Amino acid sequence: LRFLDKSPFRNRMRRTDSEQARIEMKSFEETKYLRRYSELKSSIGSNV
């Protein structure tokens, strides 16, 4: 079991939390951008 402590897989497991948080933040930002774009596009379309 000692070899598991130094394996690259183990390091990947430690990084997962920060990577997951980064991915969630990026997803949130993209969703916010797309929602805003959609709102602007629909308001421009209704004004024409």
N, C-alpha and C positions, 0 to 999 in steps of 0.2 A: 504493500500500500504506500510505502514511502515514495515510490516513483511517481505516483499520482500527484503529489504535492508540487512537483517541479515541471509537470507536463504543460505543454502549450494549451491544452484543453482547459486545464485548471485556470490559467491566466485569462483565457477567453471568458470563463465563467465569472471571474471577478469584474471584467469590463462590461459585462452584459447590462448591469444596472445603469451605468452612465450612458451607454449606447442607447438603451431603451428610452431613457429620458430625453436624449437628443432627438431620437426618431419621433417620439410623441410631440415634442415641441415643434419640430419641422412640419409634421402633419397638421398640427393646430394652426400654424402660420399659413400653410397652403390652403387649408379650409377657409380661414378668415379671408384670405385674398380672393379665393374663388367666389365666396359669398358676396363680397363687396363688388367684384367685377360683374357678377350676375345681376345684382341690384342696379348698378349703373347702366348696364346694357338694357335692362327692362325699362328703366325710367327714360332713357334716351329714345327707345323704340316707341313708347307711349306718347312722347312729346311730338313726334314727327307726323 
